[in-house]
Amino acid sequence: MNLTQSWITIPDQSDFTLANIPFGICVVDNYYHACSRIGDQVILLSHLVQEDAFAKYEIPDGLLNEPFLNSFIALGKSITVPFREEIQSWLSDQSNASAVESDIFYHIDDVVMMMPVHTRDYTDFYSSIEHATNVGKMFRDPENALLPNWRHLPVGYHGRASSIVVSGVDLHRPMGQTMAKDASAPTYGASKRVDFELEMACIIGKENILGSPVSTAEAEASIFGLALFNDWSARDIQKWEYVPLGPFLGKSFGSSLSPWIVTIEALNPYRVHGPKQEPEVLPYLQYEGARNFDINLSVSIQPEDSEEVVVCRSNYQYMYWNLLQQIAHHTVNGCNLQIGDILASGTISGKNESSYGSMLELSWAGSKKVDVGNGQTRVFIDDNDTVTMRGHSGSGDQRVGFGEVSTKILPAHGK
């Protein structure tokens, strides 16, 4: 199969080449459709499977018109992997070119992208050593920035799945308690330190039975794919509430997910080895092979009535704890993961200041101003700012990208 050429026109620098073929959910004429994408064309899978080449997959009627991908994912990799490869083959076969005029294809501007999965549980990890070190330097002992457990296990917390929204959905600045420096009592009001966190979301594609851990050797079979993820944070609310039980209202007001899930198989060419882990991890966290991914990431801020400005360029390959280790640790106590669950990576920061994946780091807890163009600066996110994250691997006709996750922060309710 030639994965470089298709009879569909693909714009230069498109994230959605023939090498990608991601999955999502869109609405067309008030109907839900499981879909894929190539270039600027969205492929309605329920229409595509009427082609003879797809008859062998025997996908149940109606499954591709559900409001989430969960049932499609539940078919298992024995179906979803060759199904995606069949789409690639069909799109590269010139004899199918007349289908471009059919109701299989809709331009991206003519569909509404929706949440791709129904997520019942969401876990946020803290897996970038650069990010964890920066936070430790700011708020603890600069000489001992990492807590004693950090190099021994993937630290995480249970997040709020109900407030995850798809790209394009605006979020309001949260209200809550904060404690001002040198104050004797907290006050109630709108957060003054709303922040983005540049993350990737792992979409779980296989369930494990309660009480049955998943080893690092088995973990990749549990991954359907990845998406971009903005784990919004209210740093001032978080700082006051997080001791002793961790994040709560400072996180649960919203997180943003990109609409396209890029399969783990599409990312195979971009595997890289992760950072050396010292000290050696316990046996259940040990793994073999290249298990990180070279994914170029960026974050831009667009103030109202201004152009967007890139404030961060990072890479997913920096992660200290990889996906296999996160899944193995998450399930080692017998915890059962479910299809559509999200495991977020935690903020992805690199060694250079330009690669820091949050305003907390870029402004160093508010002590530095970040240029957002047109004579404006920020230390955290202002009302009506739009934050957009993008990511891709590779280039040219082998580029595999995620599109974007973009969200505007609105004033607090009643303000």
TAWO-V198834 format. One line per field, one symbol per residue. ss: DSSP state (H for helix, E for strand, C for the rest). psi: psi as a letter, one per 40 degrees, with the letter a starting at -180 (. if undefined). burial: + if it has 16 or more other ideal C-beta (glycine too) atoms within 10 Angstrom, else -. Layout:
ss=???
psi=???
burial=???
This chain:
ss=CCCCCCCCCCCCCCCECCCCCCEEEEEECCEEEEEEEECCEEEEHHHHCCCHHHHHHCCCCCHHHCCCCHHHHHCCHHHHHHHHHHHHHHHHCHHHHHHHHCCCEEEHHHCEECCCCCCCCEEEECCCHHHHHHHHHHHCCHHHCCCCCCCCCCCEEECCHHHEEECCCCEECCEEEECCCCCCCCEEEECCCEECEEEEEEEECCCCCCCCCCCHHHHHHHEEEEEEEECCEEHHHHHHHCCCCCCCHHHHCCEEECCCEEECCCCHHHEECCCCCCCCCCHHHCCCCCCEECCEEEEEEECCCCCCEEEEEEEHHHCCCCHHHHHHHHHCCCCCCCCCCEEECCCCCCCCHHHCCEHHHHCCCCCCCEECCCCCEECCCCCCCEEEEEEEECCHHHCEEEEEEEEEEECCCCC
psi=hheehiehhhiiehegidecgaiahihhfeiihhiaihbehhhhddddeeideedeefhihedeeieieddddediddddddddddddddeehdeedeedeiedhiideeihhihdihhdihhhigehddddddddddebhdegdhidedeeihhiihahddehiihehiiihiiahihiheieiiihaihefhiihhiihhhhehiiihegihiddeddeehdaiiihhgiigddddddeeheeaibdedeeiihhiehhhidddedefiiiiihhhihiideeiiiaheihghhiihihhihfiiihhehhahdeehdhiddddddddedeehhiiheihhidihhiadideehfiddddegfeeihhhfifeiiidahiieihhhiiiiiaibeehhiebihhhhhiiihe.
burial=--+--+-+-+---+++++++++++++-+---++++++++++++++++++----+----+---++-+-++++++++-+--+--++-+++++++---+--+----+++----+-+++++++-+++++++++++++++++-------++---++-+++++-+++--+++++--++++++-+-----------++-++++++++++++++++----++++--++-+++++++++++++++++-++-----+-+++++++++++++++++++--+---+--+---+---+-+---+++-+++++++++----++-+++++++++++++++++++++---+-+-++++++++++++----+++++++++++----+-++----++++++-++++++++++--+-+++++++++++--+---
